[in-house]
Amino acid sequence: LSEKCLVTLKLSKLTGPVQAMGRELAAREREQAGLAALARKWLAEYADQGEPLRHPARALGRTAIPTDEPFDAIHPLPAIPDRLTVVAADGSLIQPDRHSAALYYVINVGSLVYRHGSGEPPLAHSEPTLGYTEADLYENGLLVAGNLLDVRRDQAEITRLAALCAAEPPSPTVALVDGTLILWVLEERPEAWQRAKVMAYLDQLERIRKAGAAVAAFISRPRRGEVTRLLYLASVGGDPNRAAQEPNPLEHLPDRVLFEHLPAGARSALFIHPSPINDKYYAPSGHAVHFCYLNVAGEGREPVIARLEAPAWVAQDADLLALVHGVAVSQARISGDYPYALARADELAFISGAEREAFEEMIATSLLQAGLRTALSPKQYYKTLTRRGRRRHRV
């Protein structure tokens, strides 16, 4: 008796759940419209409450920390210089796989140098790094995978950005990264380990600063709700105990919905990132991460709200803040609401399935040349067959 593997995901069995999901999302959107109206009411009502809410916001946690700007401030799109440089970097990974023929990881960092107004073609580059030695693969006895490898990728991205900024001649330069500037490290790791990782990242931010460039992180379709939590805190009189114990009607309302009223190209008020890492490591080094929201859409279009993060030395310098604001919007409008330089860096960093297979074959050949027998684990061998549609069972 033979059995050939056919389709395993039976879509017909998901028809009902998918339709139910559609109805649920539509109902949620209607509910969200009412919550957004309440949030905007509070935004105007408590706009000048930043100073008395600063300490309670820190005590509550996960809540935007006010700056000196009114909560409902709107800053129009600033002009950018006729000539400037935008550098961007992004990274991708091949995680270590114990079922592979060898244990290794790959970090591939793509970068782009875009000289606005020069007429020159962008300078594209990608740089892969292979980790395979014991020192590469293990930290304190743990395999470098998951968050541990993410940290190395983030470090490689910011190091590449810093090197590009340092190589630029004196001129307006903006360095862009995708996602947050906060280096996320596992809280259960030893404090000395956390500090070493974060400080190494901050060293690269300092290199960018000393190079005379500005740096910012761009987050597309952000889901964080730190400003809406701040508004709820204001609504309960700034009492962090009440805010922690009583239900917050805005708890699941993303900040981006709150700021959909921003005019085309404008940014919101600045706030300080509430991450404990920001307060513990970034702020004492002068790099406290601030954030705002931008409407990157052009005139006459539906709003497209993104989040922009920048260190204190950018956020508190009116000229640098205007530069990263203007560049982020200008770049996003080139490629459809996401910065062109970041989109190209991502493209350069991406490792396709075909490239992964070719690299595995390269590794197998290298091992054979070194006199080593190569074999996938039985599980991986089986999966390779099934996913190429060649599985047959004989009973």
ABEGO torsion letter per residue (X at the ends): XBBBBBBABBAAAAAAAAAAAAAAAAAAAAAAAAAAAAAAAAAAAAAAAAAAAAAAAAAAEGBBBBBABBAABBBBBBBBBABBBBBBBBBBBBBBBAABABBBBBBBBBBBBBBBGAGBBBBBBBBBBBBABAAAABBGGBBBBEAAAAAAAAAAAAAAAAAAAAABBBBBBBBBBBEBABBBBBAABBAAAAAAAAAAAAAAAAAAAAAGBBBBBBBBGBABAAAAAAAAAAAAGGBAAAAAABBBAAAABBAAAAAAABBBGBBBBBBBBABAAAAAAAAAAGABBBBBBBBABBBGBBBBBBBBBBBAAAAABAAAAAAAAAAAAAAAAAAGGBBAAAAAAAAAABBBAAAAAAAAAAAAAAAAAAGBBBBBBAAAAAAAAAAAGABBBBX
